[in-house]
Amino acid sequence: MTSKLILPHLYPIVDASCFDDDHALLQFAEDLLAAGVTLVQYRNKQGSARQMLSHARELRRIAGNRARLIMNDRADLCLAADFHGVHVGQDDLPPEAVRRIVGNGLWVGVSTHNPEQLREVESTDADYVAIGPVFVTGSKANPDPVVGLEGVRAARSMTRKPLVAIGGITRANARSVIEAGADSVAVISDVVREPRRAVMEFELLLR
């Protein structure tokens, strides 16, 4: 496990399903980076491994030293693309197995959706834990039950790890999520349109 992380308040996710082509995806990522984002997750639930690796390598190239890049689900592609960490869900490899693949120098994050899952992750050497969906979200076909701000508060009381909140988070509700105990908010849809402006407004709200 790496030393305890200090996560930025804003954790945007580049979700391939939001874009019509590779150029739009990469331009979006460049806009995030130009706006000063320092932590970005790449997520592609439908693409082939070849497509994912191609995207990831391009993201790594344009990011340079400006931001840390996290691969969703795939520890193998995290290594192949020289990303800085991997984020896994409840149906992916357990964090101990991920750690054996990526080693001690990279970040490992894990999604949780209820107290039982959070307790399990707390006993591992995962670097951070995510809780959600906090609000209703359209980013998953079959989302888990909404946990609400109460779920964020409960998660905060149960873990000493950095806490990321995800699911339906927008500029309208992000401040309340941070106040409920999250260290960081993961955002997809509310940064897709006008990403530079969205990042600026999120940063002002979350100071």
Backbone as a chain_set.jsonl record, in Angstrom:
{"seq": "MTSKLILPHLYPIVDASCFDDDHALLQFAEDLLAAGVTLVQYRNKQGSARQMLSHARELRRIAGNRARLIMNDRADLCLAADFHGVHVGQDDLPPEAVRRIVGNGLWVGVSTHNPEQLREVESTDADYVAIGPVFVTGSKANPDPVVGLEGVRAARSMTRKPLVAIGGITRANARSVIEAGADSVAVISDVVREPRRAVMEFELLLR", "coords": {"N": [[0.84, -1.197, 0.0], [0.492, 2.245, -0.805], [1.649, 5.364, 0.744], [-0.687, 7.206, 2.787], [-3.236, 8.63, 0.854], [-3.864, 11.895, -0.418], [-6.57, 13.02, -1.728], [-7.746, 14.902, -4.562], [-10.53, 17.199, -4.497], [-12.183, 16.965, -6.713], [-12.841, 14.393, -8.971], [-12.822, 13.477, -11.942], [-14.381, 11.297, -14.354], [-13.539, 9.786, -17.319], [-15.635, 8.537, -19.408], [-16.04, 6.226, -21.833], [-18.459, 5.688, -23.098], [-19.778, 8.056, -23.333], [-19.008, 9.389, -25.571], [-18.789, 9.945, -29.102], [-16.669, 9.305, -30.741], [-13.1, 8.593, -30.937], [-11.605, 10.931, -31.071], [-13.249, 12.893, -29.851], [-13.355, 11.912, -27.235], [-10.65, 12.08, -26.433], [-10.213, 14.807, -26.73], [-11.904, 15.803, -24.793], [-10.626, 14.82, -22.496], [-8.247, 16.271, -22.682], [-9.249, 18.853, -22.308], [-10.109, 18.657, -19.638], [-7.631, 18.318, -18.362], [-6.344, 20.682, -19.089], [-7.852, 22.421, -17.635], [-6.918, 21.993, -15.142], [-7.32, 19.657, -13.719], [-6.258, 16.974, -11.647], [-6.506, 14.289, -11.198], [-7.736, 11.553, -12.878], [-10.065, 9.195, -14.068], [-10.219, 6.501, -16.349], [-12.785, 4.93, -18.066], [-14.332, 2.197, -19.573], [-16.765, 0.268, -20.432], [-17.733, -1.249, -22.496], [-15.953, -1.513, -24.617], [-13.386, -3.214, -26.567], [-10.419, -4.953, -25.417], [-8.29, -4.117, -26.959], [-9.148, -1.615, -27.958], [-9.458, -0.244, -25.546], [-6.825, -0.217, -24.566], [-5.599, 1.3, -26.541], [-6.915, 3.807, -26.26], [-6.102, 4.313, -23.615], [-3.308, 4.525, -23.763], [-3.065, 6.788, -25.353], [-4.269, 8.651, -23.671], [-2.425, 8.592, -21.584], [-0.232, 9.639, -22.884], [-1.034, 12.297, -23.513], [-1.558, 13.276, -21.01], [0.867, 13.352, -19.644], [2.859, 14.647, -17.122], [0.877, 15.917, -15.812], [-1.353, 14.884, -14.477], [-2.651, 12.208, -12.42], [-3.547, 9.015, -13.611], [-6.188, 6.717, -13.595], [-7.141, 3.422, -14.128], [-10.181, 1.905, -14.894], [-11.379, -1.104, -13.679], [-9.467, -2.904, -15.081], [-6.608, -4.297, -14.234], [-4.472, -5.32, -15.682], [-4.374, -3.745, -18.021], [-3.912, -1.312, -16.871], [-1.233, -1.543, -16.113], [-0.091, -2.015, -18.649], [-0.531, 0.389, -19.963], [0.861, 2.14, -18.45], [-0.409, 3.479, -16.336], [-1.396, 5.125, -13.26], [-2.797, 3.809, -11.357], [-5.51, 1.575, -10.396], [-9.026, 1.051, -10.478], [-11.464, -0.897, -9.001], [-14.535, -2.794, -9.08], [-17.227, -4.437, -7.288], [-17.635, -6.785, -8.655], [-15.295, -7.35, -9.859], [-11.77, -8.288, -9.803], [-10.664, -9.031, -6.458], [-9.306, -6.609, -4.104], [-6.863, -7.522, -2.969], [-5.873, -9.332, -4.864], [-5.597, -7.627, -7.028], [-3.608, -5.966, -6.042], [-1.445, -7.715, -5.99], [-0.971, -7.91, -8.685], [-0.435, -5.263, -9.615], [1.452, -4.283, -7.873], [3.127, -2.496, -5.164], [3.452, 0.192, -5.624], [1.452, 1.485, -7.046], [-1.837, 2.979, -7.115], [-4.761, 1.586, -5.627], [-8.163, 1.454, -5.864], [-11.485, 0.869, -4.604], [-14.866, 0.119, -5.267], [-17.781, 0.434, -3.262], [-21.044, -0.397, -1.94], [-22.587, -0.685, 0.255], [-22.682, -1.064, 3.885], [-21.554, -3.58, 4.604], [-19.885, -4.338, 2.461], [-18.116, -2.212, 2.592], [-16.872, -2.62, 5.052], [-15.433, -4.923, 4.485], [-13.59, -3.988, 2.572], [-12.212, -2.162, 4.096], [-10.547, -3.701, 5.616], [-8.564, -4.429, 3.901], [-5.607, -3.641, 1.873], [-6.31, -1.643, 0.143], [-6.063, 1.583, -1.349], [-7.909, 3.662, -1.44], [-11.449, 4.099, -0.9], [-14.581, 3.856, -2.507], [-17.947, 5.076, -2.353], [-21.321, 4.547, -3.176], [-24.241, 4.319, -5.374], [-24.61, 7.77, -4.697], [-26.645, 9.515, -5.383], [-29.444, 9.262, -7.679], [-28.431, 7.792, -10.703], [-27.506, 7.805, -14.158], [-25.478, 6.474, -15.343], [-25.049, 3.79, -15.206], [-26.38, 0.657, -16.261], [-27.763, -1.09, -14.565], [-27.984, 0.062, -11.748], [-26.815, 0.034, -8.322], [-28.722, 0.241, -5.213], [-29.591, 3.561, -4.223], [-27.591, 5.373, -1.935], [-27.629, 7.813, -0.677], [-26.991, 10.915, 1.158], [-26.843, 10.129, 3.75], [-25.711, 7.619, 3.57], [-23.146, 8.302, 2.785], [-22.25, 9.644, 5.068], [-22.343, 7.527, 6.877], [-20.454, 5.823, 5.734], [-18.176, 7.381, 6.033], [-17.853, 7.275, 8.778], [-17.036, 4.703, 9.085], [-14.631, 4.164, 7.873], [-11.113, 4.737, 7.631], [-9.815, 5.277, 5.414], [-9.167, 7.325, 2.477], [-12.119, 8.734, 1.114], [-14.203, 8.371, -1.63], [-16.991, 9.683, -3.21], [-19.624, 8.694, -5.364], [-21.934, 8.806, -8.108], [-24.522, 10.268, -9.602], [-23.657, 12.829, -8.952], [-23.47, 16.314, -9.071], [-22.855, 19.806, -9.93], [-24.812, 21.008, -8.471], [-25.195, 19.524, -6.163], [-22.772, 18.725, -5.105], [-21.323, 20.033, -3.063], [-22.733, 19.387, -0.751], [-22.169, 16.708, -0.556], [-19.424, 16.593, -0.017], [-19.507, 17.885, 2.441], [-20.821, 15.951, 3.856], [-18.865, 14.152, 4.344], [-17.24, 13.01, 2.389], [-14.068, 12.785, 0.781], [-13.571, 13.267, -1.824], [-15.261, 13.783, -4.959], [-16.549, 11.791, -7.476], [-17.2, 12.359, -10.819], [-19.195, 12.201, -13.727], [-21.268, 12.813, -15.889], [-21.778, 15.568, -15.471], [-19.546, 16.968, -16.169], [-19.138, 16.622, -18.814], [-20.257, 18.297, -20.819], [-19.016, 21.402, -21.783], [-16.398, 21.16, -20.365], [-14.18, 22.603, -19.292], [-15.287, 24.901, -18.12], [-17.029, 23.612, -16.335], [-15.25, 22.257, -14.604], [-13.934, 24.454, -13.43], [-16.102, 25.632, -12.048], [-16.859, 23.545, -10.324], [-14.515, 23.428, -8.769], [-14.58, 25.918, -7.495], [-16.886, 25.61, -5.973], [-16.15, 23.563, -4.258], [-14.092, 24.326, -2.644]], "CA": [[0.0, 0.0, 0.0], [1.209, 3.51, -0.81], [1.329, 6.193, 1.883], [-2.07, 7.666, 2.708], [-3.457, 9.571, -0.231], [-4.659, 13.114, -0.276], [-7.254, 13.083, -3.011], [-8.371, 16.18, -4.917], [-11.976, 17.171, -4.291], [-12.853, 16.587, -7.956], [-12.277, 13.181, -9.566], [-13.622, 13.233, -13.145], [-14.275, 10.015, -15.04], [-13.679, 9.8, -18.775], [-16.421, 7.342, -19.721], [-16.059, 6.117, -23.296], [-19.828, 5.636, -23.613], [-20.279, 9.42, -23.488], [-18.398, 10.028, -26.735], [-19.07, 9.299, -30.389], [-15.446, 8.838, -31.401], [-11.87, 8.72, -30.155], [-11.175, 12.337, -31.016], [-14.046, 13.593, -28.841], [-12.918, 11.43, -25.923], [-9.332, 12.619, -26.106], [-10.34, 16.254, -26.566], [-12.501, 15.994, -23.465], [-9.567, 14.621, -21.512], [-7.343, 17.422, -22.765], [-9.929, 19.987, -21.679], [-10.024, 18.454, -18.192], [-6.253, 18.559, -17.939], [-6.068, 22.109, -19.252], [-8.561, 23.119, -16.561], [-6.187, 21.792, -13.897], [-7.657, 18.403, -13.038], [-5.035, 16.228, -11.308], [-6.819, 12.862, -11.053], [-8.727, 11.202, -13.897], [-10.276, 7.765, -14.284], [-10.69, 6.08, -17.666], [-13.762, 3.859, -17.908], [-14.884, 1.72, -20.839], [-17.428, -0.989, -20.086], [-18.167, -1.972, -23.692], [-14.913, -1.62, -25.626], [-12.456, -4.34, -26.549], [-9.148, -4.669, -24.751], [-7.461, -3.363, -27.908], [-9.595, -0.219, -27.951], [-9.157, 0.335, -24.244], [-5.394, 0.048, -24.471], [-5.31, 2.423, -27.439], [-7.355, 5.012, -25.553], [-5.306, 4.524, -22.406], [-1.971, 5.001, -24.134], [-3.196, 8.176, -25.792], [-4.5, 9.447, -22.468], [-1.143, 8.699, -20.865], [0.643, 10.538, -23.647], [-1.434, 13.701, -23.404], [-1.531, 13.698, -19.605], [2.228, 13.633, -19.21], [2.99, 14.738, -15.668], [-0.136, 16.844, -15.301], [-2.382, 14.244, -13.656], [-2.621, 10.764, -12.218], [-4.565, 8.317, -14.381], [-6.666, 5.49, -12.971], [-7.846, 2.532, -15.039], [-11.323, 1.216, -14.322], [-11.529, -2.564, -13.789], [-8.455, -3.743, -15.7], [-5.26, -4.151, -13.694], [-3.498, -5.609, -16.727], [-4.26, -2.585, -18.903], [-3.274, -0.271, -16.055], [0.214, -1.724, -16.262], [0.308, -1.898, -20.051], [-0.597, 1.789, -20.372], [1.649, 2.941, -17.511], [-1.273, 4.314, -15.509], [-0.952, 5.305, -11.88], [-3.587, 3.004, -10.451], [-6.665, 0.868, -10.943], [-10.217, 1.092, -9.629], [-12.24, -2.105, -9.258], [-15.848, -2.899, -8.469], [-17.515, -5.644, -6.508], [-17.625, -7.958, -9.527], [-13.957, -7.471, -10.442], [-10.811, -8.929, -8.907], [-10.582, -8.421, -5.13], [-8.155, -5.712, -4.008], [-5.612, -8.237, -2.699], [-5.393, -9.865, -6.139], [-5.157, -6.47, -7.819], [-2.322, -5.511, -5.487], [-0.397, -8.636, -6.442], [-0.704, -7.636, -10.095], [0.115, -3.923, -9.887], [2.539, -3.958, -6.96], [2.861, -1.566, -4.063], [3.655, 1.585, -5.993], [0.299, 2.055, -7.725], [-3.039, 3.123, -6.3], [-5.876, 0.661, -5.8], [-9.423, 1.925, -5.307], [-12.533, -0.152, -4.639], [-16.24, 0.594, -5.105], [-18.665, -0.248, -2.311], [-22.428, 0.063, -2.044], [-23.278, -0.9, 1.527], [-21.731, -1.176, 4.993], [-20.843, -4.856, 4.618], [-18.797, -4.25, 1.485], [-17.132, -1.244, 3.064], [-16.082, -3.268, 6.11], [-14.49, -5.841, 3.842], [-12.517, -3.218, 1.938], [-11.437, -1.499, 5.146], [-9.54, -4.633, 6.13], [-7.57, -4.68, 2.855], [-4.661, -2.542, 1.706], [-6.76, -0.683, -0.866], [-5.633, 2.94, -0.994], [-9.091, 4.479, -1.18], [-12.717, 3.387, -1.056], [-15.668, 4.66, -3.067], [-19.281, 4.732, -1.897], [-22.339, 5.066, -4.059], [-24.493, 5.672, -5.866], [-25.13, 8.702, -3.698], [-27.928, 9.956, -5.94], [-29.85, 8.515, -8.871], [-27.449, 7.969, -11.766], [-27.802, 7.174, -15.431], [-24.231, 5.98, -15.927], [-25.031, 2.324, -15.149], [-27.634, 0.063, -16.708], [-28.43, -1.67, -13.397], [-27.285, 0.61, -10.594], [-27.142, -0.411, -6.97], [-29.62, 1.185, -4.543], [-29.041, 4.856, -3.818], [-27.234, 5.406, -0.507], [-27.916, 9.13, -0.147], [-25.981, 11.56, 1.994], [-26.715, 9.322, 4.966], [-24.752, 6.567, 3.261], [-21.809, 8.909, 2.796], [-21.895, 9.869, 6.475], [-22.072, 6.225, 7.492], [-19.177, 5.344, 5.205], [-17.106, 8.166, 6.655], [-17.658, 6.805, 10.157], [-16.565, 3.327, 9.072], [-13.334, 3.973, 7.231], [-10.052, 5.733, 7.768], [-9.252, 5.485, 4.083], [-9.79, 8.398, 1.71], [-13.452, 8.327, 0.677], [-14.709, 8.958, -2.863], [-18.423, 9.498, -3.423], [-19.937, 8.61, -6.786], [-23.312, 8.506, -8.468], [-25.468, 11.375, -9.687], [-23.113, 14.043, -8.329], [-23.427, 17.465, -9.972], [-22.513, 21.06, -9.255], [-25.909, 21.389, -7.582], [-25.213, 18.773, -4.892], [-21.422, 18.28, -4.733], [-20.901, 20.61, -1.781], [-23.368, 18.631, 0.33], [-21.499, 15.412, -0.462], [-18.174, 16.846, 0.703], [-19.861, 18.195, 3.83], [-21.244, 14.696, 4.492], [-17.685, 13.393, 4.74], [-16.416, 12.531, 1.28], [-12.863, 13.546, 0.468], [-13.543, 13.527, -3.257], [-16.472, 13.399, -5.679], [-16.333, 11.305, -8.833], [-18.241, 12.975, -11.649], [-19.172, 11.821, -15.14], [-22.087, 13.568, -16.844], [-21.811, 17.019, -15.273], [-18.362, 17.627, -16.722], [-19.002, 16.298, -20.241], [-20.504, 19.519, -21.586], [-18.192, 22.534, -21.329], [-15.597, 20.626, -19.262], [-13.327, 23.595, -18.616], [-16.15, 25.697, -17.249], [-17.535, 22.746, -15.266], [-14.173, 22.043, -13.636], [-13.753, 25.711, -12.689], [-17.216, 25.816, -11.141], [-16.707, 22.546, -9.266], [-13.422, 23.816, -7.877], [-15.045, 27.029, -6.667], [-17.874, 25.092, -5.032], [-15.6, 22.567, -3.326], [-12.995, 24.88, -1.848]], "C": [[0.873, 1.244, 0.0], [0.87, 4.286, 0.459], [-0.049, 6.805, 1.689], [-2.224, 8.773, 1.682], [-4.152, 10.829, 0.258], [-5.301, 13.33, -1.642], [-7.751, 14.496, -3.299], [-9.881, 16.076, -4.726], [-12.707, 16.672, -5.534], [-12.101, 15.448, -8.634], [-13.111, 12.853, -10.813], [-13.354, 11.846, -13.728], [-14.497, 10.226, -16.529], [-14.342, 8.489, -19.165], [-16.591, 7.27, -21.236], [-17.466, 6.123, -23.865], [-20.423, 7.022, -23.847], [-19.839, 10.073, -24.795], [-18.623, 9.219, -27.997], [-17.83, 8.74, -31.06], [-14.239, 9.11, -30.515], [-11.448, 10.171, -30.005], [-11.926, 13.096, -29.928], [-13.626, 13.187, -27.43], [-11.601, 12.071, -25.518], [-9.366, 14.135, -25.947], [-10.946, 16.602, -25.212], [-11.44, 15.854, -22.382], [-8.592, 15.792, -21.508], [-7.968, 18.647, -22.115], [-9.904, 19.873, -20.156], [-8.643, 18.804, -17.671], [-5.906, 20.032, -18.022], [-6.738, 22.936, -18.163], [-7.919, 22.883, -15.196], [-6.536, 20.549, -13.123], [-6.387, 17.577, -12.813], [-5.253, 14.743, -11.09], [-7.955, 12.532, -11.997], [-8.828, 9.68, -13.988], [-10.768, 7.531, -15.712], [-11.57, 4.853, -17.492], [-14.324, 3.486, -19.277], [-15.464, 0.334, -20.608], [-17.748, -1.849, -21.306], [-17.047, -2.239, -24.694], [-14.08, -2.885, -25.494], [-11.19, -3.95, -25.796], [-8.238, -3.847, -25.653], [-7.841, -1.881, -27.912], [-9.232, 0.46, -26.639], [-7.683, 0.676, -24.11], [-4.997, 1.207, -25.37], [-5.711, 3.748, -26.798], [-6.411, 5.333, -24.395], [-3.915, 5.062, -22.744], [-2.009, 6.436, -24.628], [-3.448, 9.099, -24.601], [-3.211, 9.65, -21.683], [-0.206, 9.675, -21.563], [0.251, 11.998, -23.425], [-1.408, 14.191, -21.959], [-0.126, 14.072, -19.149], [2.331, 13.583, -17.7], [1.915, 15.607, -15.032], [-1.133, 16.194, -14.351], [-2.081, 12.77, -13.475], [-3.799, 10.143, -12.968], [-4.894, 6.973, -13.734], [-7.457, 4.689, -14.003], [-9.001, 1.855, -14.319], [-11.272, -0.277, -14.661], [-10.252, -3.335, -14.112], [-7.052, -3.461, -15.175], [-4.203, -4.392, -14.76], [-3.283, -4.418, -17.655], [-3.688, -1.378, -18.166], [-1.761, -0.346, -16.214], [0.666, -1.486, -17.694], [0.344, -0.452, -20.518], [0.188, 2.714, -19.452], [0.782, 3.937, -16.753], [-0.766, 4.305, -14.068], [-1.745, 4.469, -10.877], [-4.768, 2.379, -11.153], [-7.809, 0.936, -9.944], [-11.091, -0.101, -9.988], [-13.573, -2.059, -8.515], [-16.026, -4.218, -7.75], [-17.485, -6.912, -7.352], [-16.271, -8.176, -10.201], [-13.046, -8.242, -9.488], [-10.831, -8.266, -7.541], [-9.309, -7.593, -5.004], [-6.832, -6.417, -3.721], [-5.018, -8.803, -3.988], [-4.89, -8.74, -7.042], [-3.789, -6.0, -7.348], [-1.19, -6.426, -5.937], [-0.016, -8.377, -7.899], [0.036, -6.309, -10.269], [1.266, -3.544, -8.966], [2.153, -2.886, -5.957], [2.935, -0.099, -4.448], [2.47, 2.262, -6.646], [-0.916, 2.097, -6.804], [-4.053, 2.043, -6.643], [-7.09, 1.253, -5.102], [-10.5, 0.889, -5.502], [-13.899, 0.493, -4.42], [-16.976, -0.24, -4.069], [-20.05, 0.381, -2.388], [-23.223, -0.119, -0.758], [-22.239, -1.102, 2.63], [-20.935, -2.475, 4.997], [-19.658, -4.84, 3.657], [-17.706, -3.299, 1.968], [-16.259, -1.845, 4.16], [-15.047, -4.215, 5.512], [-13.312, -5.088, 3.236], [-11.628, -2.56, 2.994], [-10.328, -2.398, 5.674], [-8.465, -4.97, 5.1], [-6.586, -3.52, 2.784], [-5.019, -1.661, 0.516], [-6.423, 0.726, -0.403], [-6.791, 3.882, -0.741], [-10.334, 3.642, -1.439], [-13.747, 4.357, -1.62], [-17.001, 4.155, -2.539], [-20.303, 5.333, -2.858], [-23.276, 3.968, -4.543], [-25.113, 6.555, -4.785], [-26.516, 9.188, -4.109], [-28.266, 9.081, -7.144], [-28.887, 8.829, -10.01], [-27.892, 7.253, -13.029], [-26.602, 6.53, -16.069], [-24.106, 4.466, -15.884], [-26.394, 1.791, -15.545], [-28.438, -0.49, -15.534], [-27.746, -1.191, -12.123], [-27.71, -0.018, -9.28], [-28.077, 0.608, -6.319], [-28.894, 2.454, -4.106], [-28.762, 4.853, -2.317], [-27.527, 6.759, 0.133], [-26.775, 9.718, 0.663], [-25.784, 10.796, 3.293], [-25.71, 8.188, 4.762], [-23.325, 7.077, 3.236], [-21.353, 9.133, 4.232], [-21.554, 8.554, 7.165], [-20.727, 5.677, 7.028], [-18.012, 6.08, 5.848], [-16.812, 7.669, 8.062], [-17.025, 5.423, 10.212], [-15.172, 3.136, 8.494], [-12.372, 5.105, 7.536], [-9.404, 6.031, 6.422], [-9.868, 6.724, 3.438], [-11.091, 7.897, 1.071], [-13.88, 9.11, -0.563], [-16.194, 8.664, -2.947], [-18.711, 9.539, -4.915], [-21.423, 8.339, -6.984], [-24.222, 9.713, -8.43], [-24.971, 12.683, -9.103], [-22.942, 15.131, -9.387], [-22.979, 18.702, -9.198], [-23.596, 21.473, -8.26], [-25.852, 20.684, -6.23], [-23.822, 18.393, -4.369], [-20.989, 18.788, -3.369], [-21.489, 19.807, -0.617], [-22.704, 17.273, 0.524], [-20.174, 15.544, 0.284], [-18.468, 17.115, 2.178], [-20.322, 16.953, 4.583], [-20.067, 13.794, 4.829], [-16.825, 12.852, 3.631], [-15.183, 13.411, 1.112], [-12.877, 14.021, -0.979], [-14.876, 13.109, -3.866], [-16.087, 12.977, -7.087], [-17.512, 11.752, -9.688], [-18.073, 12.519, -13.093], [-19.941, 12.85, -15.97], [-21.975, 15.082, -16.687], [-20.516, 17.723, -15.657], [-18.235, 17.408, -18.228], [-19.228, 17.527, -21.114], [-19.712, 20.666, -20.966], [-17.297, 22.129, -20.156], [-14.747, 21.671, -18.55], [-14.137, 24.453, -17.659], [-16.64, 24.865, -16.072], [-16.48, 22.533, -14.193], [-13.971, 23.299, -12.785], [-14.863, 25.892, -11.655], [-17.212, 24.79, -10.006], [-15.642, 22.978, -8.27], [-13.832, 24.965, -6.968], [-16.017, 26.551, -5.598], [-17.239, 24.249, -3.925], [-14.421, 23.078, -2.51], [-13.322, 24.852, -0.364]], "O": [[1.875, 1.305, 0.713], [-0.069, 3.934, 1.173], [-0.53, 6.914, 0.562], [-1.445, 9.725, 1.646], [-4.92, 10.81, 1.22], [-4.647, 13.77, -2.587], [-8.138, 15.214, -2.377], [-10.443, 14.982, -4.789], [-13.746, 16.022, -5.417], [-10.891, 15.523, -8.846], [-14.019, 12.026, -10.738], [-12.257, 11.302, -13.609], [-15.516, 10.777, -16.946], [-13.684, 7.451, -19.243], [-17.208, 8.144, -21.843], [-17.655, 6.526, -25.012], [-21.463, 7.146, -24.494], [-20.252, 11.193, -25.095], [-18.647, 7.988, -27.978], [-17.92, 7.808, -31.859], [-14.344, 9.769, -29.481], [-10.989, 10.588, -28.942], [-11.323, 13.855, -29.168], [-13.551, 14.029, -26.535], [-11.455, 12.55, -24.393], [-8.635, 14.691, -25.126], [-10.548, 17.574, -24.57], [-11.365, 16.671, -21.463], [-8.164, 16.247, -20.448], [-7.274, 19.404, -21.436], [-9.702, 20.869, -19.461], [-8.503, 19.5, -16.666], [-5.25, 20.572, -17.131], [-6.262, 24.014, -17.807], [-8.32, 23.495, -14.206], [-6.1, 20.389, -11.983], [-5.537, 17.494, -13.7], [-4.3, 14.008, -10.827], [-9.018, 13.149, -11.935], [-7.821, 8.973, -13.987], [-11.618, 8.264, -16.218], [-11.176, 3.869, -16.866], [-14.74, 4.354, -20.044], [-14.734, -0.657, -20.591], [-18.005, -3.045, -21.17], [-17.189, -3.117, -25.545], [-14.07, -3.538, -24.45], [-10.926, -2.77, -25.568], [-7.501, -2.984, -25.178], [-6.976, -1.006, -27.873], [-8.758, 1.596, -26.624], [-7.332, 1.739, -23.597], [-4.145, 2.014, -24.998], [-4.931, 4.701, -26.796], [-5.981, 6.473, -24.222], [-3.414, 5.962, -22.068], [-1.095, 7.214, -24.358], [-2.901, 10.2, -24.536], [-2.941, 10.741, -21.181], [0.517, 10.435, -20.919], [1.113, 12.841, -23.177], [-1.254, 15.387, -21.71], [0.05, 15.0, -18.36], [1.941, 12.598, -17.072], [2.019, 15.988, -13.866], [-1.704, 16.877, -13.501], [-1.358, 12.162, -14.264], [-4.907, 10.68, -12.958], [-4.005, 6.202, -13.375], [-8.34, 5.227, -14.67], [-8.812, 1.289, -13.242], [-11.133, -0.644, -15.828], [-9.98, -4.344, -13.461], [-6.39, -2.517, -15.608], [-3.154, -3.747, -14.753], [-2.152, -4.113, -18.032], [-3.052, -0.52, -18.777], [-1.097, 0.669, -16.424], [1.683, -0.835, -17.93], [1.155, -0.097, -21.374], [0.186, 3.93, -19.642], [1.172, 5.086, -16.549], [0.161, 3.575, -13.717], [-1.409, 4.424, -9.693], [-5.006, 2.611, -12.338], [-7.602, 0.885, -8.731], [-11.423, -0.295, -11.157], [-13.723, -1.396, -7.489], [-15.091, -5.009, -7.622], [-17.325, -8.006, -6.811], [-16.12, -9.083, -11.019], [-13.507, -8.784, -8.483], [-11.0, -7.05, -7.459], [-8.336, -7.842, -5.715], [-5.783, -5.962, -4.178], [-3.803, -8.76, -4.185], [-3.881, -8.889, -7.732], [-2.92, -5.676, -8.158], [-0.093, -5.954, -6.234], [1.128, -8.599, -8.296], [1.029, -6.246, -10.994], [1.986, -2.585, -9.244], [1.009, -2.434, -5.909], [2.522, 0.765, -3.675], [2.464, 3.484, -6.794], [-1.003, 1.341, -5.836], [-4.186, 1.639, -7.798], [-7.057, 1.522, -3.901], [-10.45, 0.11, -6.453], [-14.075, 1.306, -3.513], [-16.819, -1.46, -4.006], [-20.218, 1.517, -2.831], [-24.396, 0.249, -0.69], [-21.056, -1.288, 2.346], [-19.758, -2.473, 5.359], [-18.562, -5.279, 4.004], [-16.518, -3.555, 1.774], [-15.051, -1.61, 4.196], [-13.915, -4.29, 5.99], [-12.164, -5.51, 3.376], [-10.421, -2.422, 2.793], [-9.291, -1.913, 6.127], [-7.543, -5.726, 5.404], [-6.703, -2.544, 3.526], [-4.15, -1.006, -0.06], [-6.487, 1.029, 0.789], [-6.683, 4.798, 0.074], [-10.279, 2.611, -2.109], [-13.777, 5.532, -1.254], [-17.173, 2.958, -2.306], [-20.168, 6.476, -3.295], [-23.119, 2.808, -4.162], [-26.017, 6.138, -4.06], [-27.434, 9.262, -3.293], [-27.456, 8.258, -7.57], [-28.563, 9.991, -10.255], [-28.568, 6.226, -12.974], [-26.675, 6.079, -17.213], [-23.171, 3.905, -16.456], [-27.427, 2.376, -15.22], [-29.663, -0.37, -15.513], [-27.012, -1.948, -11.488], [-28.82, -0.535, -9.148], [-28.212, 1.724, -6.821], [-27.74, 2.418, -3.679], [-29.583, 4.393, -1.525], [-27.66, 6.849, 1.354], [-25.726, 9.095, 0.831], [-24.698, 10.809, 3.872], [-24.955, 7.844, 5.671], [-22.399, 6.365, 3.623], [-20.206, 8.847, 4.576], [-20.6, 8.475, 7.939], [-19.958, 5.135, 7.822], [-16.987, 5.478, 6.169], [-15.658, 7.645, 8.489], [-16.53, 5.008, 11.261], [-14.595, 2.055, 8.613], [-12.761, 6.264, 7.679], [-8.558, 6.917, 6.306], [-10.968, 7.133, 3.809], [-11.152, 6.782, 0.554], [-13.916, 10.341, -0.555], [-16.613, 7.52, -2.773], [-18.113, 10.327, -5.647], [-22.079, 7.727, -6.141], [-24.65, 10.14, -7.358], [-25.774, 13.562, -8.789], [-22.354, 14.909, -10.445], [-22.756, 18.657, -7.989], [-23.32, 22.208, -7.312], [-26.4, 21.189, -5.25], [-23.712, 17.799, -3.296], [-20.359, 18.06, -2.603], [-20.813, 19.577, 0.385], [-22.677, 16.744, 1.636], [-19.841, 14.704, 1.12], [-17.757, 16.628, 3.057], [-20.227, 16.9, 5.809], [-20.233, 12.788, 5.518], [-15.767, 12.283, 3.9], [-15.248, 14.628, 1.279], [-12.277, 15.04, -1.318], [-15.542, 12.202, -3.365], [-15.393, 13.702, -7.8], [-18.671, 11.55, -9.326], [-16.96, 12.458, -13.614], [-19.339, 13.663, -16.671], [-22.069, 15.808, -17.677], [-20.397, 18.937, -15.492], [-17.323, 17.948, -18.854], [-18.467, 17.769, -22.051], [-19.745, 20.864, -19.751], [-17.419, 22.69, -19.068], [-14.61, 21.626, -17.327], [-13.723, 24.699, -16.526], [-16.668, 25.346, -14.939], [-16.78, 22.618, -13.002], [-13.853, 23.212, -11.562], [-14.593, 26.265, -10.513], [-17.524, 25.123, -8.863], [-15.851, 22.901, -7.059], [-13.468, 24.984, -5.793], [-15.983, 27.021, -4.461], [-17.728, 24.224, -2.796], [-13.817, 22.314, -1.758], [-12.509, 25.281, 0.455]]}, "num_chains": 1, "name": "protein.A"}
